[in-house]
Amino acid sequence: MMELVGKAFYLSLLMLLPLLGVTMLVGVIISILQAATQIQEMTLTFIPKLFITLLMVVLSGPWIMRTLISFTVEIFRNLPSYIQ
């Protein structure tokens, strides 16, 4: 059972890291631009990160769904061995 939990944790990290990584990179770039121009507007960081996150969800959504479906099918196929 711990193997299943470990695999689920790894899978969740694998799916979330590209989304969070790109969002964090955009946030750092915008923060550097804000520091260079001394513009301290909160919406300047929020709106681009929101759009980038939505874009990444749209682009990586099919891959995430395929991965989740294959993991779920694997769980159902191996359900008798998990019960024992």
N, C-alpha and C positions, 0 to 999 in steps of 0.2 A: 504494500500500500504506500509506503514511503517513496518508492520508486515512481509511482504515479503522481504523487504530490510534487516531487522534484522535477519530473518532466513537465508538469503543468506550470510550475514556477518558471522554468527555463523558457518554455514556449511563450508565456506572457511577457517576459523580458525581451525575447527575440522580436515580438510584434510591437512592443512599445518603444524600444530604443530608437528606431529610425524616426518615429514621430517626435519624440522628445528631443532627440539630437538635433534635428533640423530646426525645431522651434527654439532651442537654446542657442544655436548658432545665430539665428536671426536676431534674437534678443541681445546677444553680445555685440553684433555688428551695429545695431541701433543704439545701444548704450555708448559705444565708442563714438558714433556720430553725434550723439547728444552731448557727450563730454567735449568734443572738439568744437561744437557750435554753441555750447552753453544754452541749449534749448531744453528746458525741463518740463516737458508736457507729457502727462501720463498716457494720453490716448495715442501718442506717437509710438509708444512701445506696444500697447495693447492691440491695436487694430492690425498692424502687419503680422504679429504673431498669431492672431486669430485666423487671418486669411491663409497664412502658410500652413497652419495646423489643419484647416479644412481642406486645403489643396492636397496635403499629404494623406489625409484620410481617404479622399476620393481616389488618389493615385494608387495607394497601397491597400485599399479596401478589398479588391478581389483576391489579392495574395493572402490577406489576413483571413478572409472567409474560407478560402481553400484550406489553409493551415488548420483552422478551427474545426472544419468539417472532417478533415482526415483524422485529427486527434479524437474527435467524438466517435467516429466510426471505429477507430482502434479501441477505444474504451468499451464500446458495446460488443465488439468481437471478443474481447478478452474478459468480459464480465464474469463468465463462469470461473475463470482462474482467480479473479479477484475475490470472489465470494468464499472460495475454499480456504 
